[in-house]
């Protein structure tokens, strides 16, 4: 559909990519409902968009995607607002050695990046199926197709999101609902920690601006493209990894060696050692 016909529910609207997407879509004529956790930030963002683009239709709704009641409330608000496009842009990062990743961090990443988009989409599907045309766009990552050392939990969430998008697209093939997946490569935003920036420099990882990602998303919205990855050689690596993933195993030696140093191992004395000490 054309952007001017789109009524977009945008999660993660206050993030680096989310802000660029909001600016780009509003500039192309789309109506927006911004969703995020901070009412103050959302209100200021909506006000700024309207000031820069007189006539833009921008609403907002507070939502914490870690909580099911908040997701249900957002879905009801979006349905009442008559959205016909859902863009899942909210996400959280996790980087480091898997053996040092806590279960709370794993839950946070999987809940935000995978479970929340699934729950929100499921809640809105009856409404979206009633539209002449509707779209669900999952903003994932190229790490939904290429698994890198240091990103095991994050990759799990994005591989899952991509699988969800593919399966639902096929399930919805005879309905008005199109399901799409956009896989940006590393993007220059505050999403990246100092450790990630060091890792990217050490491995020569190229980065895109959030505005480039936003332009690609607008193109996907209007073209209806099922899946798209950004950047080279990332697009080629995604294809190779899909066909023969073991072929790439040796390509990430530098990535593995560029991980933060492991935490020191604390020796736990055995029972016999403690007995001998007395």
N, C-alpha and C positions, 0 to 999 in steps of 0.2 A: 504494500500500500504506500501511497505518498505520505510524506511526513505530515502534511497539512490535514490528512484524514485521521491521524493517529491520536489517540487519547492514552497516554503512556503512564503506567505505574512504574516508577523507577526506584528500586531499592538501592541502598548505599549511595544516595544522592549527594551526601556531603563529602565523600571520598575524592581522591585525586582524579580518578577516571570518571566517577559519578558526576562531579562538577563539570568536567569537560563535555560529557554526554548531555547533561542538562542544557548547557549553553548551546551546543550544536543543534540539538533537536528543537529547542525553543526558537533558535534563529531560522530553522527550516519550516516553522509554522506548526509544530506539534503542540498539543495541550499536554501539560505535565502535572502529575501528582508526585511530589518528592516524598520519599520515605526514609526515615533514619531515626536515630535514638535521641537526638538533641533538638528539642522544640526551638530553642533560641537560634541555633545554627540554621535550621530549616526555614524558619521565618525570615531571617536575614537573607538567606539565599534566594528565596522566592521574591522578596522585595527588591533585591538587586537585579534579578532577571527582568522584572517588570519595568524597572527604571531604565535599564539598558535597551529593552525591547518593548516599547509601548504597544499595547494591544495583546501582548503575550498572555496566555491563560496558564497560570501557575498556581497550584494548590499544594498543600503538604499535609502529612499525617505522621505523627510520632509512632514508631514501632520498634520493639526490641525483638529481633528474630531469634533470640535464644529462648523465647517463651511462647508456647503454643497459643495461649489466649490473645497475646499481642498480634500474632500472625492472623488469627481468626478475625480480630477486629480490623486489621488492615485490609483483609480480603473483602469484608462487608463494606467498608468505606469505599474501596475501589469499585466494587460492583454498583453501589449507589451512584457513584461518580460516572459510571458507564465506561470504564476503561475497555479498550480493545487491544492493547499491547501491554505485556508485562516484560520488563527488563530486569533480570536478576543480576544486579551489579554489586550487591553487598558481598563482602568477603573479608576474611582475616587470614593472616599469614602465620607460618610456623617454619623456622629454619634452625638447623642444627643436627647434631648426631642423634639418631633415633634412640639409642640406648639412654640418652639423657633427657628425653621428652617425657613429661609427666602426663598422666592420664587426664588431668583436667584440661591441659592444652589440647590433647587429642579430641576430647569431647567438644571443646569450643570450636575447633576448626571444622570438624565433621558436621556439627549442628548448624553452623552458620553457612558453610560453603555448599553443603549437600542436602541435609535434611530440611532446612528452612525453605529453599527453593522448591523442593518436592511438595512440602505441605501447602505452601502458598499457591502453587500451580493447581494442586488438587482441589483446593477450596474454590478457586476461580474458574475451573473448567466448565461447570454447568453454565455459567454466565458467558464465557468465551465462546462456547459452542453455539450460543444463540445469536452471535454476531454474524454479519455478512462475511467479514474476514477478520481474523484475529491472529496475533502472533505472540509467541513466548520466546524471548531471546535470552539465552544463558551466557553471561560473560564469564567465561572460564579462564583458561590459560593454555599456552602451548604445553605447559606441564600436565595437561590432561591427555597428552599424546606422547610425551617424552618424559621419562622418569630420571631425575637428577639426584646424585648423592646430596644429602643434606635437606632434601625436601620430601622425605618419605610420606609424612602425614599430609602435607599440603597436596602432593601428587595424588594420594589416595582420594582426597576430596574432589579434586578436579577430574581425575579419571572417572570417578563415580558420576559427577555432574554431566560429563560428556556422554557416558553410557545412558544415563537417564534421558538426556535430550534425544539421542539417537532412537532409543526404544519408543519414547513417547511420540516422536515424529512419525514413526511407522504405525503406531497405534492410532494416531489421529489422521491418517492419510485420507480417509473418506469423510472428513469433517472440515469446517472452515478454519480450523486451528493449525497454523504452521509453527513448528518448533525448530529453533535454530541455535547454533553454538558458535560463539566467537572466541578464538584462542589467541589473545595478545601474547607477545613475548614480554620480557622484562620492561617495565614502564617506569619513567622517572617520576615517582611520587613519594610521599612520606610513608608509603606502605613498606618501603625497603629500610631495614635497620642498618646500622653501621657495619655489622657483620656481613650482611648481604651485599652491601656496597663493596666491601673489601673482597668478598668472594667473586663478585662480578668483574672487578678490576683484575684480579689474579687469573681469571679464566677467559678474559677478553670478551665478555658477554656484551653484545650490543643492546642498546636500550632505545625505546621509542618515547615520544612525548604522549601525554594523555590525549592531546588533541588529535593525534593520528589515530588512536584507538577509537575516539569518538566519531571521526569521519568514516572509518571502516564500519562502525555500527550503523550509522545513518545509511550507508550504501547497502548493508545487509537488510535493513528494514524495508527499503524501497525495492530492492531486487528480489527479496525472498530467498536468498541463498541459504542452503541448509547448513553449511559448515564452512568456516574460514579460519585459517591461521595467518598470523602476521610475521613478516620478517624472513630473511634468508641468512643462514642455512636452516633456520628453524622449520620452515615449511617442508624442506626436503627431508630433514631428520624425522619429522612426524610421519612422513610416508614410509621411510625405511623402517622405523620402529614398529609401524603397523604391520609390515610384511614379515620382518625377520628381526625381532628385537635384540636377539643375542649378538647380532652383527655390530651393534653399537656399544656393547658392554665395554670394550677396550678404549672407546673414544672419550671416556669420562675420567681417565686417570688424574688429569690435572684438577678436575673438579673435586675428586675425592681427597687429593692432597691439599686442597685449598680450604678445607673445612676448618672451623675453629679447633684449637687443640683440645683433646679430650680432657675431661675433668680428672684430677688425680684419683687413683684407686686407693681407698682406705682399707687397710688390711684388718680383717676381723679375725682375731686369734681363735684357734680351735679350742675345744674343751680341754684337750690334753695339754695344750700350751698354757692355758690358764691354770691347770692343776700343777704343772711343773713350776709355775711362777711362785707358788706358795710353799 
